[in-house]
């Protein structure tokens, strides 16, 4: 699943400053529809992204019904990015098959899909 969008670099001031680009609402809605096939837990979505010629891997953070794309120093520094800068992002969300839910029963087998479920 591929996207291209523009956004402004924002700074979150916590114990350590973090920088993000907010994923627009339309793209966030598309990602939410396939989140179960992309997330590895906690609602984060692993992605490959490009800003200019800088390619990087990271995970989108869920925030207020949308997603934030984190921009670490290794991404910002080569492009000279700072809070308030407008950027164009190309991004790929890799989908996988949803993992089967494991059900543990009281029977002799704990295999996924086992009929020995209490």
C-alpha positions as CSV (number, residue, x, y, z in Angstrom):
1,X,0.0,0.0,0.0
2,X,1.7,3.2,-1.2
3,X,1.0,6.8,-0.4
4,X,2.4,10.2,-1.2
5,X,1.4,13.3,0.8
6,X,2.7,16.6,2.0
7,X,2.8,17.9,5.5
8,X,4.5,20.1,8.0
9,X,7.2,19.0,10.4
10,X,6.0,19.4,13.9
11,X,7.9,19.2,17.2
12,X,6.6,17.4,20.3
13,X,8.4,18.7,23.4
14,X,8.6,16.0,26.0
15,X,11.5,14.8,28.0
16,X,13.3,14.5,24.6
17,X,12.1,16.5,21.6
18,X,10.5,14.4,18.8
19,X,9.6,15.5,15.3
20,X,6.8,14.1,13.2
21,X,4.8,14.7,10.1
22,X,1.0,14.1,10.5
23,X,-0.4,11.7,8.0
24,X,-3.4,13.4,6.4
25,X,-6.9,12.3,7.3
26,X,-7.7,10.5,4.0
27,X,-4.5,8.5,4.1
28,X,-5.0,7.7,7.8
29,X,-8.5,6.4,7.1
30,X,-7.1,4.1,4.4
31,X,-4.4,2.8,6.8
32,X,-7.0,2.2,9.6
33,X,-8.9,0.0,7.2
34,X,-5.9,-2.4,6.9
35,X,-4.3,-1.8,10.3
36,X,-4.9,-5.4,11.4
37,X,-2.8,-6.6,8.4
38,X,0.0,-4.1,9.1
39,X,0.5,-3.6,12.8
40,X,2.8,-5.7,15.0
41,X,1.0,-4.5,18.1
42,X,0.1,-1.4,20.2
43,X,-1.5,0.2,17.1
44,X,1.8,1.1,15.5
45,X,2.2,0.6,11.7
46,X,5.6,-0.3,10.3
47,X,6.4,1.7,7.1
48,X,9.2,2.5,4.6
49,X,9.3,6.2,3.8
50,X,11.2,8.7,1.6
51,X,11.6,12.4,2.0
52,X,13.6,13.6,-1.0
53,X,16.4,11.1,-1.5
54,X,16.4,10.0,2.2
55,X,14.9,6.6,2.7
56,X,14.1,5.2,6.2
57,X,12.1,2.6,8.1
58,X,10.0,3.5,11.1
59,X,6.5,2.9,12.5
60,X,3.6,5.3,12.4
61,X,2.2,6.3,15.8
62,X,-1.6,6.4,16.3
63,X,-2.7,9.8,17.5
64,X,-6.2,11.3,17.7
65,X,-7.7,9.0,15.1
66,X,-4.8,9.5,12.6
67,X,-1.1,8.7,12.5
68,X,2.2,10.5,13.0
69,X,5.3,9.7,11.0
70,X,8.3,10.1,13.3
71,X,11.4,11.9,11.8
72,X,14.6,11.0,13.7
73,X,17.8,13.0,13.4
74,X,19.2,10.7,10.7
75,X,16.2,11.6,8.5
76,X,16.0,15.4,9.3
77,X,19.7,16.2,9.2
78,X,20.6,15.2,5.6
79,X,17.6,17.2,4.3
80,X,18.1,20.1,6.8
81,X,14.6,19.7,8.1
82,X,13.3,21.6,11.1
83,X,9.9,22.2,12.8
84,X,7.6,24.2,10.5
85,X,9.2,22.9,7.3
86,X,6.8,21.5,4.6
87,X,7.8,18.2,3.2
88,X,6.6,15.6,0.7
89,X,6.6,12.1,1.9
90,X,6.4,8.9,-0.1
91,X,5.5,6.0,2.1
92,X,4.8,2.2,1.8
93,X,2.8,0.3,4.4
94,X,3.6,-3.4,4.2
95,X,0.7,-5.7,4.7
96,X,0.8,-9.3,6.0
97,X,-1.8,-11.9,6.6
98,X,-3.6,-11.4,10.0
99,X,-2.2,-13.8,12.6
100,X,-4.7,-16.4,13.8
101,X,-5.9,-15.8,17.3
102,X,-4.6,-18.4,19.7
103,X,-7.2,-20.1,21.8
104,X,-6.0,-22.1,24.8
105,X,-8.3,-24.8,26.0
106,X,-8.5,-27.3,28.9
107,X,-8.1,-30.3,26.6
108,X,-4.9,-32.1,25.6
109,X,-3.9,-29.7,22.8
110,X,-3.0,-26.0,22.8
111,X,-2.6,-25.8,19.1
112,X,-4.2,-22.9,17.2
113,X,-7.6,-23.9,15.9
114,X,-7.7,-27.0,18.2
115,X,-11.2,-28.4,18.8
116,X,-10.2,-28.9,22.5
117,X,-11.5,-25.6,23.6
118,X,-13.5,-25.2,26.9
